[in-house]
Amino acid sequence: MRRISPLEQEYKKLTCQASPDLWSRIEGNLKDHPEREVRREGEEKADRKAGWSRRRFGVWSGGGVIAAAAAAVLLLITAGPHHGMLMSAGKREEAKAGRSEAFPGQMNAAETRAFAGENSLEGDETVDLAKAAEPEGKEAQDSVKAAEPEGKEAQDSVRAAGTERKEEERVSSGVLLYSQLGLGDYESLSLSSQAAALPEDTVYFTEEVLEDTELLCQGTVMSVSLETDEAGNPSLLSYEINVDQVCYSDNYTTGLTGIQVKSPIVKAVGGDHQILYQLQAGSSYVLPLKSADGGWELLFPFAPQIQAAPEGGYLFHSGYASLADDRAFVVVGQQEGANDFYYDRMLLRRDDDFLSDLTILVADRSSNGKKES
């Protein structure tokens, strides 16, 4: 049995209050049409053969009348918003006021249209509910969009993990990149064509050079400048250095806080730099020094100086053979010039013994030099 909707029930209730025999009168005036029954039975048989069932609302019967009436009301409700049949509250009041006196309690045509308009609000409410649900859908979409950065962050995290894994593999193999040390880019001062410079191969480094060490200290370079000769041509590099600690002193120097250190200019060939192995302002170095003209000068300016890495450890070249043990990492860097032969011979030690090992090496070499002399 077909289920009657609440709207149909309400409509029938209202109409029955006005005329209780409305439906019986309508049905009483219907004529029997046996030929329709025969045709319907034939169509139903054909439908069953075809495997499907057809719904008919045009057949007048007891249940058909209700369906037809309900369909008419639903048609008014559905058509209302599209054909201007929804009435304002004022018009609905006018329709109620114009109710026919000939049939007390019965709705006239205007009231019927007003009733249809009032009930059409249920349809509007359905639409409103759908609209009200839209923000929820939008919020869900926004939630999905909000989750996208998380997905992106996850992808970035995967990439970072991959990069970190590669770095770990490199570290485990004993190789580091210069960029991993936090030392920054190398920069050099500009030189005029008349600058007095020495070639990079003036002297070769061996640990025997350390015999002339008079002071081994760690300090921070505060400034870098060029000194000129009598002709006004650049001839020396001059560094102002704050002494952080004295590791070794030939004459038991104490209370040393700031020193000036000079170095001959070693000119770079090609590339973006004009000076090889220049100390960088703001960086910290461990420097073997010797006295000269009442001041200090670099013991060996033809190679990179031992540099303290901000990320930890000390960067030094492989000429310090006694320090290149199994705790040393190989550091891959960039050439400062075409005549830089140390860029691929740099090592890094991060252990706590490096400074003490270097100090012992310098002290031993210095004492051996004194014995021989």
MARZAMAR-88913 format. One record per residue: y, z, x of N, C-alpha, C, CB in turn. Coordinates in steps of 0.001 Angstrom, whole numbers, plus 500000, padded with zeros to 6 digits. Glycine has a CB too. Example, Ala and Ser with C-alpha at 12.3 -4.5 7.8 and 13.67 -1.06 7.14 Angstrom:
BEGIN
494310507800513190495500507800512300496700507800513200495527509046511308/497750507080512850498940507140513670500030507870512900499402505725514084/
% end
This chain:
BEGIN
498806500000500856500000500000500000501245500000500892500005501242499031/502237499148500516503458499085501310504258500350501138504298497871500925/504780500844502258505580502074502241507012501754501849505543502777503620/507535502519500841508908502289500367509869503035501273509084502747498881/510900502326501716511849502931502635512730503934501914512703501862503304/513320504893502631514240505873502007515408505203501312514772506844503055/515881504074501839517000503372501214516604502838499854517487502230502105/515395502276499797514907501775498502514747502925497498513556501033498682/514221504049497972514047505196497088515380505691496557513328506321497815/516390505765497418517719506230497006518342505276495999518638506380498225/518177503975496277518738502974495362518072503055493994518577501560495945/516739503184493980516018503260492704516391504516491948514507503220492934/516574505620492676516955506881492045518303506766491358516991508003493074/519273506159492056520613506004491488520598505105490260521569505439492533/519893503986490376519855503051489245519077503615488063519240501728489678/518021504364488344517231504959487255518010506039486520515931505545487800/518920506698487200519754507700486532520635507049485472520624508449487557/521079505826485719521927505125484758521102504513483625522737504037485463/519969503909483998519148503246482983517682503462483320519476501724482894/517032504495482742515650504840483079514670503717482837515223506031482299/514962502824481854513990501774481542514359500446482186513874501598480037/515215500505483270515659499263483896514487498464484424516634499553485022/513656499116485194512553498392485810511526497926484785511881499261486848/511268498747483713510300498333482697510841497170481881509951499506481774/512148497157481681512735496050480929512669494755481729514189496365480556/512928494856482991512850493649483817511428493128483848513347493928485247/510482494042484058509096493610484138508583493127482784508223494743484654/509141493706481664508685493295480330509092491889479973509212494234479294/510161491407480588510633490059480320510004489009481235512124490014480456/509156489460482140508489488496482999507327487855482277508013489157484281/507166486543482479506072485806481865504906485726482839506526484392481441/503726485686482258502547485514483097502445484057483521501262485963482353/502076483872484774501908482515485308500566482449486031503089482126486276/499466482189485217498125482134485822498020481094486930497090481836484757/498773479991486785498657478934487809499145479429489167499460477684487389/500106480362489142500595480929490407499513481780491072501864481776490166/498756482528490191497686483350490738496627482486491386497066484218489653/496259481345490682495246480444491233495732479859492553494912479314490232/497022479413492563497573478819493796497637479855494929498988478237493529/497996481109494544498091482146495570496728482441496172498695483423494988/495676482502495243494341482759495752493901481648496697493348482902494601/494231480387496316493865479264497175494570479341498520494195477946496491/495859479721498518496605479821499776496059480940500658498093480058499495/495674482060499991495146483174500764493829482816501421494971484392499883/492980482029500672491732481584501276492008480696502481490874480839500251/492983479790502301493334478905503428493884479718504598494374477840502987/494663480748504270495212481601505328494108482309506094496176482628504738/493140482836505360492051483537506019491260482606506927491132484166504989/491099481335506442490421480369507292491217480107508568490194479063506533/492527480039508397493381479787509567493495481008510465494770479353509121/493106482171509940493092483376510751494395484129510727492752483038512145/495260483905509751496502484671509708496868484958508277497641483923510413/497772485926508028498152486369506684499647486165506495497767487862506455/500040485660505343501436485368505042501988486405504071501584483949504459/503204486922504320503849487875503414504731487097502461504678488944504196/504648487454501160505424486756500145506313487744499412504501486019499156/507599487420499345508527488261498604509014487557497344509713488648499483/508565486333497103509042485575495944508166485736494714509134484122496292/507057486469494777506159486646493628506607487859492837504677486805494084/506912487671491549507391488769490715506225489555490173508259488249489568/506148490798490597505176491744490063505851493095490111503812491734490872/505119494129489725505715495471489728506263495833491100504686496513489290/505409495701492152505858496004493510506823494954494020504671496115494452/506680493709493550507549492632494004508978492832493570507050491315493498/509177493433492396510536493671491899511255494647492827510508494222490442/510553495711493179511158496707494064511496496069495405510211497918494264/510554495263495929510795494605497211511978493666497121509556493843497667/512069492931495975513171491992495823514496492729495733512966491118494587/514500493853494953515732494625494833516142495215496168515568495731493805/515171495751496893515461496330498208515961495259499155514216497014498793/515360494069499080515797492973499953517227492598499650514887491749499794/517588492635498344518964492302497973519935493312498553519114492243496452/519574494605498437520447495644498986520560495510500499519921497040498616/519423495283501161519433495118502607520236493896503020518015495011503134/520187492857502177520975491669502462522457491986502425520648490559501472/522873492798501416524274493214501352524661494022502577524534494029500087/523743494931502955524035495787504114524146494960505381522950496860504283/523216494021505528523212493200506742524381492243506766521912492424506858/524676491660505610525746490669505559527117491293505580525607489822504337/527190492596505193528486493251505078529370493103506288528292494676504806/528954493497507454529819493452508636530256492040508994529110494068509815/529460491026508594529765489660508999530624488931507966528479488891509234/530692489419506742531421488717505684532504489565505058530470488261504618/532915490606505736534034491405505265533721492227504048535181490534504974/532456492568503793532081493299502592532106494799502793530718492877502139/532337495283504025532491496715504212533839497138503687532335497106505688/533860498196502908535093498640502272535628499874502976534864498929500781/536930499963502988537548501159503528537353502309502566539036500933503805/537640503517503045537470504698502193538345504603500961537795505978502967/539569504077501117540481503942499971539938502999498932541840503461500426/539389501869499375538839500909498422537614501471497726538488499602499122/536832502250498450535675502850497794536110503820496708534791503565498815/537182504559496925537707505468495892538197504694494688538842506329496452/538860503523494948539315502692493835538140502169493029540158501529494347/537071501814493716535886501309493012535278502389492137534843500794494010/535274503617492661534742504715491850535626504976490641534610505990492689/536935504864490842537863505098489720537728504025488660539309505149490219/537333502803489062537195501695488109535814501599487525537539500398488768/535050502677487523533697502671486993533718502366485484533006504030487268/532803501541484988532773501102483585532495502275482666531712500008483377/533340502385481580533156503451480602532063503104479596534465503730479875/531712501782479509530692501361478534529325501891478904530641499838478432/529130502101480204527840502608480664528092503825481546527037501508481439/528279504997480919528555506203481710527441506442482726528709507435480787/527888506771483944526917507068485008526350505854485690525801507859484460/526680504637485221526130503435485843527176502819486762525672502411484769/526777502362487941527703501751488891528022500339488452527116501754490317/529335500010488529529714498629488279529581497826489577531164498545487719/529996496577489515529823495698490676530586496209491885530277494284490342/531820496699491633532621497210492759531965498419493386534037497570492298/531399499298492525530738500477493056529484500095493831530389501443491930/528804499074493321527605498625494018527956498138495417526904497512493224/529056497347495484529485496876496805529919498042497680530631495863496671/530603499038497035531020500209497810529825500981498306531913501117496978/528825501115497448527607501810497843526932501101499010526643501915496659/526905499778498892526318499004499986527108499227501263526276497504499637/528451499300501131529264499542502317529006500902502910530720499404501989/528880501926502045528626503276502545527293503354503261528661504283501404/526273502723502641524962502771503254524891501904504501523912502339502265/525820500940504577525798500114505771526220500905507002526700498907505591/526834502080506735527188502927507870525943503353508628527969504156507403/524820503403507893523587503732508596523280502665509650522414503865507601/523552501410509244523378500335510205524345500473511363523558498990509534/525622500852511015526616501031512065526218502162512991527992501300511465/525675503226512337525250504351513154524150503932514121524770505501512270/523268503017513622522216502517514502522811501774515674521257501612513739/523841500934515363524513500200516425525188501167517391525541499221515838/525857502216516768526533503198517617525546503919518518527292504210516762/524371504194517935523359504860518753522941503983519920522139505222517906/522838502681519641522487501759520723523565501748521788522269500345520180/524855501748521279525951501774522248525962503092523012527300501558521545/525670504166522268525654505467522928524564505530523994525450506581521902/523528504743523748522438504740524726522783503926525955521171504202524100/523801503025525805524161502177526931524592502967528155525255501242526531/525488503992527999525854504752529200524656505354529913526815505850528837/523645505758529069522460506306529704521781505239530560521485506855528649/521717504004529946521151502921530731521987502633531956521017501675529892/523330502665531779524231502409532906524075503500533954525701502327532429/523956504754533450523761505858534395522473505666535183523734507209533655/521450505145534457520194504890535157520377503816536219519103504475534167/521159502746535821521431501690536796522236502231537962522175500527536139/523263503054537607524072503661538672523213504529539572525217504495538076/522239505201538922521348506044539707520535505206540687520417506839538789/520110504021540182519369503117541058520255502638542191518822501920540270/521526502282541814522466501839542851522755502959543831523773501345542222/522890504181543264523158505329544146521995505571545094523429506597543317/520819505158544625519648505352545484519563504309546587518381505316544653/520331503189546398520279502132547399520713502607548772521138500979546972/521900503366548856522256503865550189521161504695550824523510504683550112/520433505449549926519334506237550470518279505315551067518714507134549381/518051504179550317517108503216550852517607502623552149516845502121549847/518922502325552196519519501778553409519445502798554535520979501360553158/519751504059554179519669505115555193518244505237555716520143506467554614/517282505054554783515883505127555214515566503982556172514932505086553994/516106502759555838515882501628556729516533501861558085516418500343556102/517792502370558030518484502672559297517717503721560094519925503164559028/517163504688559337516386505730560003515156505138560674515972506814559003/514529504159559981513348503508560560513745502747561822512685502548559532/514900502029561731515357501281562911515675502231564058516597500429562569/516396503329563699516748504305564741515491504904565363517638505427564158/514494505156564475513236505709564991512561504712565926512284506078563829/512636503399565560512060502376566421512767502306567760512114501029565741/514135502364567699514910502345568949514603503571569793516418502278568653/514539504729569110514241505969569838512850505923570448514362507181568909/511928505320569700510558505221570224510524504333571472509600504659569139/511303503223571417511360502350572590511968503083573783512171501084572277/513037503861573494513660504622574572512699505662575138514937505301574074/511933506293574231510953507268574697509883506606575565510302507974573506/509486505384575127508498504665575923509069504316577298508043503389575193/510366503917577313511006503588578586511097504830579471512413502993578348/511492505954578820511600507205579577510238507618580110512191508326578701/509217507468579263507877507855579711507396506973580857506886507782578548/507936505754580917507568504868582024508472505082583227507628503409581580/509457506014583108510314506340584230511514505447584392509537506305585455/511942504753583308513082503829583386514131504231582362512629502359583151/515400504238582773516526504543581890517565503439581986517155505911582246/518372503295580939519509502388580974520758503160581382519710501701579602/521632502498582112522882503130582530523674503608581312523729502151583370/523596502836580227524345503182579002523850504483578376524234502049577978/522657504917578726522114506157578173522659507405578860520613506144578277/523355507217579948523795508367580736525163508897580318523828507999582190/525858508168579463527163508623578983528246508568580040527055510018578468/528111507666581018529067507597582125530262506695581837528371507115583364/530180505880580820531280504972580507531255503727581375532605505682580671/532159502805581062532234501548581807532956501745583140532948500472580970/532525500970584098533144501029585428534465500255585412532181500451586517/535497500836586000536802500190586132537311500366587558537818500772585110/538041499360588026538612499453589367540088499089589342537855498542590343/540800499567590355542206499212590494542341497744590902542898500128591528/543532497192590691543796495808591091544308495774592520544814495140590137/543929494725593227544330494557594627545142493282594800543095494527595547/546084493347595694546808492135596078545996491389597135548238492478596614/546336490168597316545598489366598297545785489877599722546035487914598216/546833490680599945547085491205601285546421492561601540548568491327601506/545633493033600615545001494350600764544050494360601955544242494737599478/544080495465602690543174495635603839541846496170603337543784496596604914/540818495334603369539519495727602822538427495505603848539207494946601538/537332496244603672536169496115604547535011495515603755535769497494605152/534127494784604413532956494251603711531965495356603390532274493164604548/531132495110602369530195496128601888529099496426602903529570495685600578/528842495511603832527753495712604800528267496129606178526932494436604930/529413496795606191529950497250607474528988498230608138531333497905607282/528426499124607349527471500118607863526333500226606845528166501532608106/525121500332607313523970500518606433523686502011606298522720499762606978/523246502380605112523006503799604844521593504204605255523230504108603359/521532505274605975520280506011606198520629507485606106519613505654607600/519628508314605920519888509749605800520461510342607096518602510480605418/520333509626608205520907510098609461522435510204609387520505509167610599/523032509397608474524482509447608290524923510849607904524929508438607223/524065511584607222524412512917606710524628513941607829523317513411605775/524266513581609053524469514504610179525952514824610393523878513906611463/526832513918609976528267514115610171528934514862609019528939512784610357/528138515321608062528710516011606898529317517354607309527631516225605810/530573517558606924531242518834607173531470519627605885532571518594607871/531449518897604780531645519568603487530870518810602419533164519655603112/530067519533601684529368518965600517529829519766599300527774519017600684/530523519096598406531050519806597232530915518946595984532527520198597448/530916519624594851530950518917593574532342519097592997529845519442592583/532958517979592606534321518044592085534586516952591057535321517936593221/535679517121590324536100516170589289537315515394589777536421516901587956/537239514079589669538339513218590106539464513286589079537857511748590300/540642513712589524541792513838588628542645512569588601542649515022589047/542720511888589735543517510660589791543034509767590931545017510989589966/543343508473590792542989507474591803544231506635592083541785506571591331/544523506410593359545689505596593718545429504842595009546946506471593860/546328503921595313546238503136596540547319503581597513546365501626596240/546920503749598760547902504001599818548159502689600554547404505117600810/549357502532601035549715501298601720549959501543603212550958500679601077/549844500473603978550112500566605413551608500329605672549245499537606205/551980500190606929553384500015607284553975498719606711553535500025608796/553109497743606492553569496463605944553657496486604424552642495342606384/553238497610603837553283497712602375552066497167601687554473497010601858/551033496881602432549795496360601842548812497498601570549150495307602772/548100497450600459547102498486600158546071498575601279546400498194598811/545819499794601738544886499962602865543845501044602624545652500285604122/544135501991601736543218503104601479543211503470599993543609504331602328/542081503994599575541997504616598247542229506112598423540603504331597555/542996506703597511543284508133597588542883508805596277544788508381597894/542122509888596402541627510607595226542125512053595246540077510568595173/542614512517594106542917513934593925541735514550593184544275514150593138/541103515557593802539846516102593267539943517613593096538663515749594194/539550518065591920539389519504591685537973519907592098539660519871590179/537872520886592967536567521322593465535931522289592460536705521996594866/534761521927591987534030522781591042533110523762591776533206521918590069/532481523303592818531657524200593642531437523601595031530294524471592956/531320524489596018531022524077597384529532524308597623531899524863598430/528825523231597942527379523317598169527043523601599630526703522025597730/527838523008600496527609523197601936528950523038602656526541522169602492/529169523884603653530382523789604459530028524079605910531479524771603947/530504523210606777530197523359608205530928524551608816530566522082608963/532102524848608314532875525953608882533111527067607860534214525440609406/532192527172606926532225528262605947533554528295605173531997529608606653/533893527137604690535126527028603903534983527811602607535462525547603603/535994528596602271535986529364601020537327529187600313535700530877601290/537291529450599004538531529392598234539094528002598079539549530251598864/538235526989598180538691525601598053538728525223596569537756524625598853/539911524869596074540042524524594644540434523071594411541067525422593989/541231522531595299541664521142595139541814520471596481542977521068594370/541366519220596572541443518487597836541867517046597578540085518525598576/542382516419598630542662514986598609541634514293599499544128514678599087/541016513284598945539967512555599665540392511094599762538571512693598948/540251510534600955540602509142601168539367508325601527541660509019602264/539507507017601274538377506123601530538917504733601847537401506076600307/538270504022602785538639502611602991538286501796601743537916502025604247/538946500666601572538726499798600409537559498851600697540018498989600063/536582498842599832535463497898599915535658496891598782534050498636599811/535938495670599147536324494674598150535107494060597469537162493580598797/535202493904596153534142493262595379534314491752595434534148493757593912/533211491042595363533222489582595358532830489092593972532261489008596441/533736488352593339533459487819592012533424488903590948532151487074592018/533184488506589722533122489471588624534501489925588172532304490672589035/534514490959587341535758491469586771536405492549587626535502492008585393/535739493010588668536247494123589474536658493653590871535187495229589580/537627494360591420538131493987592739537711494977593829539643493883592699/537254496162593409536852497185594369535428497643594048537841498391594347/534599497734595069533239498254594903533230499771595075532273497592595916/532426500418594258532085501831594426533302502764594365531377502022595741/534304502369593605535470503246593430535097504427592544536666502465592816/535530505631592931535304506798592081536135506658590805535663508118592834/535561507130589699536208506984588392536934508261587990535176506611587322/538180508106587583538968509266587148538283509944585963540414508842586767/538228511276586016537593512050584957536117512293585167537786511370583665/535527511636586146534098511804586415533867512848587502533468510467586828/532643513385587494532268514426588450531282513863589484531647515645587713/531505514208590745530677513686591834530270514811592777531428512583592609/529159514589593479528753515457594587529000514644595855527222515929594463/529960515081596658530467514252597753530179514847599133531957514050597593/529485514099599988529427514465601414530742514002602063528160513807602138/531467514911602702532783514599603262532836514974604738533893515333602484/533788514363605401534087514748606793535609514826606925533468513715607840/536028515619607857537466515822608041538082514637608786537735517136608808/539359514365608434540076513273609090541564513507608907539652511882608517/542286513615610031543748513779610004544178514961609132544410512497609493/543453516054609239543831517246608490543400517234607042545290517421608551/542764516153606610542289516068605221540802515750605193543079514996604432/540400515048604141538992514710603980538835513223603642538352515583602882/537699512710604072537388511325603705535902511217603361537760510341604861/535590510172602583534192509969602195533355509687603437534060508806601173/532197510327603502531326510146604648530777508723604704530184511150604603/530432508173603525529870506821603495530423506098602251528283506862603477/531528505353602374532163504677601244531526503337600889533611504467601540/530493502905601581529909501573601388528711501584600420529473501005602735/528610502629599668527546502756598666528065503667597541526212503337599308/527435503653596406527864504542595321527698506001595719527068504252594039/528643506839595288528549508279595527527639508928594474529962508931595505/527121510076594779526259510813593837527120511291592668525545512033594544/526740510891591455527554511178590273526796512055589280527988509874589595/527508513048588739526918513919587719527019513236586356527627515313587692/525897513131585647525870512479584337526190513492583241524491511823584080/527087513151582308527423514071581213526210514475580388528453513439580309/525239513566580279524033513862579508523030514687580303523382512573579047/523396515008581542522521515819582383521908515020583509521431516436581554/521831515639584678521212514984585819522232514405586780520292513900585350/521716513846587880522552513286588934522068511885589267522536514186590194/523025510949589312522734509554589607522973509321591103523617508592588731/522002508771591803522126508537593245521351507272593613521602509765594062/521642506719594782520966505488595194519706505819596009521927504591596022/518870504816596136517548505015596745517598505232598259516671503828596446/518819505108598855518932505419600285518624506874600570520323505084600793/518782507745599567518390509160599705516881509249599467519186510090598689/516130508784600438514671508696600289514020510055600081514065508032601507/514574511099600686513991512440600559514136512995599144514646513395601554/515076512462598381515320512962597018514605512124595965516819512982596723/514071510960596366513430510040595414511967510414595231513551508573595895/511728511530594521510345511965594290509899511546592890510212513508594464/508770512097592436508208511691591145509003512201589954506793512173591035/510048512980590190510916513442589095512083512496588846511449514835589400/512198511459589670513326510531589581513035509396588602513653509960590964/514046509052587816514005507897586915514702506718587578514670508230585547/514217505527587318514911504317587727515968503999586673513914503123587913/517202503723587108518300503442586180518694501976586294519521504361586464/518641501269585180519009499851585130520484499743584785518139499074584092/521288499167585717522722499060585496523231497641585642523453499955586446/524564497507585756525217496220585922525862496145587299526264495992584816/525898494951587851526551494747589139528071494908589014526206493355589698/528663495602589978530112495724590022530739494497590692530519497005590765/529935493721591348530357492480592002529139491777592544531380492753593134/529321490525592949528180489764593465527620490379594740528585488319593726/528449491151595448528001491783596694527607493252596497529097491686597746/527346493629595223526851494983594936525328494957595027527326495485593513/524790495554596060523350495514596290522652496830595917523076495185597742/523407497710595264522819498999594888522576499138593373523724500122595359/523083498187592589523028498353591127521591498481590609523716497172590442/520636497856591320519236497932590884518425498896591760518596496534590914/519150499765592486518480500762593339518971502166593008518722500454594836/519375502353591747519915503648591344518813504491590695521108503465590369/518875505785590974517885506740590456518602507906589778516961507260591599/517856508629588939518417509804588261517396510934588287518824509466586793/517885512098588669517052513310588563517744514304587646516791513948589971/516955514877586715517498515822585740516986517239585972517149515375584329/516202517422587004515628518744587239516664519677587864514389518640588145/516394520964587780517331521977588294517334522088589822516993523327587702/516434521397590467516304521534591922517107520497592707514854521431592309/517713519545592002518336518439592733519408518926593702518941517443591758/520359519731593231521457520171594100520939520969595299522459521020593302/519981521818595055519435522610596172518697521716597157518488523710595648/517960520706596646517265519766597538518271518978598374516375518796596723/519384518553597729520414517804598448521083518695599501521469517249597461/521369519915599130522019520840600070521133521104601286522356522170599368/519845521296601049518908521510602154518839520288603054517512521845601618/518820519091602427518776517854603189520004517720604090518675516655602247/521186517973603533522428517857604304522470518912605423523661518013603370/522097520129605090522120521203606100521155520902607238521766522559605459/519960520414606930518979520077607965519485518939608846517634519691607325/520030517915608233520525516775608997521709517182609871520927515632608055/522585517996609301523759518430610063523357519270611276524708519231609163/522404520163611095521957521030612210521231520194613258521023522174611692/520461519189612837519784518313613798520806517520614609518816517352613070/521862517114613967522890516367614669523572517211615714523906515834613700/523811518471615383524453519370616322523542519644617537524824520687615619/522239519743617270521297520010618349521270518843619344519887520264617779/521279517636618779521216516437619620522494516271620435520976515190618758/523584516669619838524840516541620565524979517656621616526028516575619584/
% end
